[in-house]
Amino acid sequence: MQKIYLKAMTAVLAAAFCFNSASAQDDLMKGAKGEAKVEKERKGFYFQPSSIGLAVGTSGAGLEFCAGLNKRFNVRAGFGYIPKFNYTKTDEIGQYNVQTEYKTEAFQLHFFGDWFVWGPNFHLTAGVGGYMGAKSTARSIPLGDIYYGDININDDPNRMGYVESKVSLNTIGVYAGFGWQNLINTNHFGLSLDLGTYYSLMRPDVTMSTTGYLVGNESNRQQLAENLKGYRWLPNLQLGFHYKF
Amino acid sequence: MKKALYIAVALFSVCFTQCTKPTKDFTFSVNPKPFDHTVTMSFYDAANPGKPPPNITITVTGQNANDVYEISGVKNYNVVDGILSLGLLYKANPTEGSPASFTVTATAPGYLSATIPVTIKYDQPIKLINVSMINKAQPPAGVNVQETNTPLDPSGATSTDVVIPPPAGAAPEDQVVSIDIPSGTAFKDAAGNVVTGTTLTSSVVSFNSTDPASLNAFPGGTASENIKNESGATVAGRFRTAGFADINMNVGGTEIKTFTQPITLHMGVSSTQINPATGTLFAAGQTIPVWSYQTSTGQWSYEQVATITDNGSGGLEANFPTTHLTYYNLAVMENICATSSVMFNTGLTTSETFLVDIFAANEPNIPVVSGFLVQVANGQTVSFDNVPTGNMNVKVYRNTAANSQTNFTIRDGNPVGTYSGALCGSTPTITLNIPVLTPITFDIQGQCPSSSANPIVRPTVDVWYRAYGSGSAYQLLGQVQQGNFSTTNLNLNSKYDFKVIWGGSKVYLKTKIVDSTSYHRTIVVPQDQIATFCQ
């Protein structure tokens, strides 16, 4: 998982470098042609829808609507959905090789406010988000031959059973982060990047159940809840592809 | 600005890698239950039920012998403190109409060997078989042992008419055996060769038909699927015995199987027992079939009909000639049915064990099935083994220390449920009238070192018990399954001795007052038991 993440980060860096350079070149070309645009600056706060777009990142894929409040402040509202996906991992726990199949999905809504500190691109962001129905189900089974006396008892998965852990999150979290609104900037399209983290106001709910020969392992529930304490920090990396009005 | 981007991504990465691994400090244990059907055998000295015979050797043969393990999962059949717990591997689970079967043979020095055919039906998860073993030097009431030496002539034959008498110490009501061997009788081995020697050594063990200790020693159990009837057909049936005997002879250490001319057996018959064929007490002039049993094959065979006569001492006997040696059994053989079952309405929220006695309608004193242990949940159906056709009287008792699993005369009062009628071809319902009882629940686990194969052990094991200070034989209380057990057969604030056999070799004894209705215990396994429990 971490390798995938690092590769993604590398790709984002490369994209940011290239597109930011192109965007700066665009601006230079406009200047060279002398096609300066003079806009009349509005005073005070207003609500000016500015873009709608596709947001993709660690919080899922969804839509995001953006509106300007003035030259320095934006507001954004959007949602993201991580469709159910599976992956399998093998760990060594005690003397057993344990294979766990994870099934995860999540849905979140968010409301952000952006403060453009120095210019029209870089911004600091604060807001709230709500995770609804975020859950991960992990089903663990031991691998290999396991003997009870002279009997190999791991030749029938129905009898061996499994340990099933369910972690669910239905919570509101506060958000803090920063980003760039216009990594790519054309008249009608823009590419944005957000980095930040949610902090969940509630701990994930953890349940654990067992079947078959694995009865008794539900005693790990408390340890799992303890290990997931730190998972209230939910990092967010999001790319946005916007259509500007 | 680019610099800010790179720093931000680096910080983000660091944050992400600091989350705790979800499985950190987990323990993982496997608590297997590979047997859906278990058979617990309790071997005891027939004269002293609290004392098991020492050095019992077990052999398992038959159709499903390869699927039978000691309950700890090994193929070593060790009888520990008289107890052997066997499990049938789940791959050989019986199905409806297709039971599993095997034969257990037990031998011990100084004791008559015992052959126990075992049949497991699909709805019999737990089976208790109490095996009475006869100590020839100290037989129980109702069993008599007579060992004699008779001199032979140089050809190895009797030189005069010989009478092998019954034991002088036999009680007047005992159903003893005497043997008439005419002069000139020679003795043959299993191959039919005449054996020569100077001395005929005889061992005659006679068994009453009314004493529980004696009936418990009936070879192979009173029901059999291997009976050759008078037509020569092999049938299943149950014997209503009027007495049986085990007769063995040898000349110079060679086992004798046949004779050159007939000998006459005189087998005692009880005048206070009901003749199953007539419904009246046994009396002179009546007849009774004679059956023989071969220990090596487990087969019963019809021999002849014997006439009951006065024995000249105020009692009764059946006399008949024979030319071969074996077990002999005076009995009416009744047809049995393949399936007979009862649904139990216990009214309890958890499974519980009960004892069941089944009497033929015309025999209120001697059950055809006694002390049959069932473990049932409310509304559950249980099958019985080898029930005779015809009407039966079923009596259900609580499996408390006051009701013996080996002696049907020890019952603490009225049964908690009864049924009268046919069992074959029907599944009647018995509603139990049980006093309001508080179940005692157990949730037990053993804690092993975290480096063990199983840091947490939740055992599946039989629990035996007896009332503290009773000195009686331990009785099976029930089976703990993966650490869980519940019973209403223990009285609150009463003291009991408990026994658990683990790993086919260890005995754990504990005397405890039951002072709580709920026991949740995590027991740290002692250092010297880690190898047994935790690996």
Interface residues (C-beta under 8 A of the other chain):
Chain A: Q2 Y5 L6 M9 V12 L13 A16 F17 N20 D91 I93 G94 Q95 Y96 V98 T100 N121 F122 A138 P142 I146 Y147 Y148 G149 D150 I151 I153 D156 R159 M160 V163 F178 W180 L193 L195 T197 Y213 L214 V215 G216 N217 S219 N220 Q223 L224 N227 L228 K229 G230 Y231 W233 P235 L237
Chain B: M1 K2 A4 L5 Y6 A8 V9 F12 S13 C15 F16 T17 Q18 C19 T20 K21 P22 T23 K24 D25 F26 T27 F28 S29 V30 N31 P32 K33 P34 Y69 E70 S72 G73 V74 K75 L89 Y90 Q445 S450 S451 S452 A453 P455 I456 R458 Q482 G483
